[in-house]
Amino acid sequence: MTVPIVSRAVARSLKNPALSFLNRSGSANRGVKQLLWALLPMLLYCPMTVSGANNTSPASSIAQTKKPLESPIKYANVVYRSENRRDPFINPLLVIKRGKPLEDEEISRGLPPPGIAGTYIAQATLQGIATRDTGKVAVFRGADSRAYFLRKGDKLFDGYLKDIHDDSVTLVRETKLRSGKILTQDVTKRLRTP
């Protein structure tokens, strides 16, 4: 029933004086006619709805018209067998070794040398502070129970002396990690008062 109605509408539009350019002979006329005949199946395929005839809720009509356009992608179950080769799809830099923590580890410093250069900051005990003409000097007792006189900038096994105050000293503990980072931590040691 819709085919004769549409074909009559197309025929009437060709006789319309406003569309007189379609009646001319030539390539323009042929192109427009081809366009109209190409649009005809689309007009026939589109469902015609009458507004107000069927008052259904818009939510139910939307729910009925929503359908998936494509089916979900299905992958084949392909198993990679390495046969003692590394997996080319895994980044070896991001692989976490089993049994090791995710955090960076501290690099071993090796065997400590003798003297104050081999004393950890935690092992050093502040014994006193002396003031001289050249500046302040801190007296430390090392891991070997000997007294050492340190000035600002002198090194211990895991850090250095940063600053000397009247009743305390500030030491900087350095931690070297495997990733190359160096973490620093300020440690304050005070004089013991009786």
C-alpha positions as CSV (number, residue, x, y, z in Angstrom):
1,M,0.0,0.0,0.0
2,T,2.9,2.4,0.7
3,V,4.6,1.7,-2.6
4,P,1.8,3.3,-4.8
5,I,1.5,6.2,-2.4
6,V,5.2,7.0,-2.6
7,S,5.5,6.5,-6.3
8,R,2.5,8.8,-6.9
9,A,4.1,11.4,-4.6
10,V,7.3,11.2,-6.6
11,A,5.4,11.5,-9.9
12,R,3.5,14.6,-8.6
13,S,6.8,16.2,-7.5
14,L,8.2,15.8,-10.9
15,K,5.2,17.7,-12.4
16,N,5.4,20.5,-9.7
17,P,6.4,23.8,-11.3
18,A,8.7,24.5,-8.4
19,L,10.7,21.5,-9.4
20,S,10.8,22.4,-13.1
21,F,14.5,21.9,-13.2
22,L,13.8,18.2,-13.1
23,N,11.9,18.3,-16.4
24,R,14.8,19.6,-18.3
25,S,16.8,17.2,-20.4
26,G,20.4,16.6,-19.5
27,S,22.7,15.1,-17.0
28,A,21.4,17.2,-14.1
29,N,17.9,15.7,-14.6
30,R,19.3,12.2,-14.7
31,G,21.3,12.7,-11.5
32,V,18.4,14.0,-9.5
33,K,16.1,11.2,-10.8
34,Q,18.7,8.6,-9.7
35,L,18.9,10.2,-6.3
36,L,15.2,10.1,-5.9
37,W,15.0,6.5,-6.9
38,A,17.9,5.7,-4.5
39,L,16.0,7.3,-1.7
40,L,12.8,5.5,-2.5
41,P,13.7,2.2,-0.8
42,M,14.7,4.0,2.3
43,L,11.4,5.8,2.5
44,L,9.6,2.5,2.0
45,Y,11.7,0.7,4.7
46,C,11.2,3.4,7.4
47,P,8.2,2.6,9.6
48,M,5.5,5.2,9.6
49,T,4.2,6.1,13.0
50,V,1.2,8.2,13.8
51,S,1.7,10.5,16.7
52,G,-1.0,10.4,19.3
53,A,-2.5,7.1,18.2
54,N,-0.5,4.9,20.6
55,N,0.3,6.6,23.8
56,T,2.8,4.3,25.5
57,S,5.4,5.4,28.0
58,P,8.6,6.7,26.4
59,A,10.7,4.7,28.8
60,S,9.2,1.4,27.8
61,S,9.6,2.2,24.0
62,I,13.2,3.2,24.6
63,A,13.8,0.0,26.5
64,Q,12.3,-2.0,23.7
65,T,14.3,-0.4,20.9
66,K,17.7,-0.6,22.7
67,K,19.4,-3.7,21.4
68,P,23.1,-4.4,21.1
69,L,24.3,-3.7,17.6
70,E,27.3,-5.9,17.7
71,S,27.9,-9.2,19.5
72,P,30.7,-9.2,22.1
73,I,34.2,-10.1,20.8
74,K,35.1,-13.7,21.5
75,Y,38.8,-14.6,21.7
76,A,40.3,-18.0,21.0
77,N,41.9,-19.8,23.9
78,V,45.5,-19.6,22.8
79,V,48.1,-20.7,25.3
80,Y,51.7,-19.6,25.0
81,R,54.2,-22.3,25.7
82,S,57.6,-20.8,26.3
83,E,59.8,-23.9,26.1
84,N,62.6,-22.2,28.1
85,R,62.2,-18.9,26.2
86,R,60.9,-15.7,27.7
87,D,57.4,-14.5,26.9
88,P,57.7,-11.7,24.3
89,F,54.5,-10.1,25.5
90,I,55.7,-9.5,29.1
91,N,58.0,-6.6,29.9
92,P,61.0,-8.0,31.8
93,L,61.6,-4.7,33.6
94,L,58.1,-4.9,35.2
95,V,58.3,-8.5,36.3
96,I,58.3,-8.8,40.0
97,K,60.6,-11.5,41.4
98,R,58.8,-14.0,43.6
99,G,59.4,-13.7,47.3
100,K,60.9,-10.2,47.0
101,P,59.1,-7.1,48.2
102,L,57.9,-4.4,45.8
103,E,60.0,-1.7,47.5
104,D,63.5,-0.8,46.7
105,E,66.1,-2.5,48.8
106,E,69.1,-0.9,50.4
107,I,72.5,-1.6,48.8
108,S,74.9,-3.4,51.1
109,R,77.8,-1.1,52.1
110,G,80.3,-3.9,52.6
111,L,82.6,-4.3,55.5
112,P,83.1,-1.1,57.6
113,P,86.7,0.3,57.8
114,P,88.3,0.8,61.2
115,G,87.8,4.0,63.1
116,I,85.0,6.5,63.0
117,A,84.6,6.0,59.2
118,G,83.4,2.5,60.0
119,T,80.9,3.5,62.8
120,Y,77.2,3.7,62.0
121,I,75.3,6.8,63.2
122,A,73.2,4.6,65.5
123,Q,76.4,3.3,67.2
124,A,78.0,6.7,67.7
125,T,77.5,8.3,71.0
126,L,77.8,12.1,71.5
127,Q,80.2,12.7,74.5
128,G,80.7,16.4,74.4
129,I,81.0,19.6,72.3
130,A,84.0,21.9,72.4
131,T,84.2,25.4,71.1
132,R,87.6,26.5,69.6
133,D,88.8,29.5,67.6
134,T,88.4,27.5,64.4
135,G,84.8,26.5,65.2
136,K,82.9,23.9,67.2
137,V,84.1,20.3,67.6
138,A,81.9,17.3,68.6
139,V,83.4,14.5,70.6
140,F,82.0,11.1,69.7
141,R,82.6,7.6,71.1
142,G,82.8,5.1,68.2
143,A,81.9,1.4,67.9
144,D,85.5,0.6,69.0
145,S,85.0,2.6,72.3
146,R,87.5,5.3,71.3
147,A,86.9,9.0,71.3
148,Y,86.9,10.9,68.0
149,F,86.8,14.7,67.4
150,L,84.5,15.5,64.5
151,R,84.0,18.8,62.7
152,K,81.1,19.8,60.4
153,G,81.2,17.7,57.2
154,D,83.2,14.7,58.6
155,K,82.0,11.3,57.5
156,L,80.7,8.3,59.4
157,F,80.0,4.9,57.8
158,D,76.3,5.7,56.8
159,G,76.3,9.5,56.8
160,Y,78.0,12.7,57.8
161,L,78.0,15.4,60.5
162,K,75.7,18.2,59.2
163,D,75.7,20.8,62.0
164,I,77.0,21.3,65.6
165,H,74.8,23.2,68.1
166,D,75.5,24.2,71.7
167,D,73.9,21.1,73.2
168,S,73.2,18.8,70.2
169,V,74.5,17.8,66.8
170,T,72.6,17.0,63.6
171,L,73.8,14.0,61.5
172,V,72.5,13.0,58.0
173,R,71.9,9.3,57.4
174,E,72.2,8.4,53.7
175,T,70.5,5.3,52.3
176,K,71.4,4.1,48.8
177,L,68.7,2.1,47.1
178,R,69.1,-0.4,44.2
179,S,67.1,2.0,41.9
180,G,69.9,4.6,42.3
181,K,67.9,6.9,44.6
182,I,69.6,8.2,47.8
183,L,67.3,8.8,50.7
184,T,68.5,11.2,53.5
185,Q,67.3,11.4,57.0
186,D,68.3,13.9,59.7
187,V,69.3,12.5,63.0
188,T,69.7,14.7,66.1
189,K,71.9,13.5,69.0
190,R,71.8,15.4,72.3
191,L,74.3,15.6,75.1
192,R,73.4,13.4,78.1
193,T,72.8,15.5,81.2
194,P,73.2,13.8,84.6
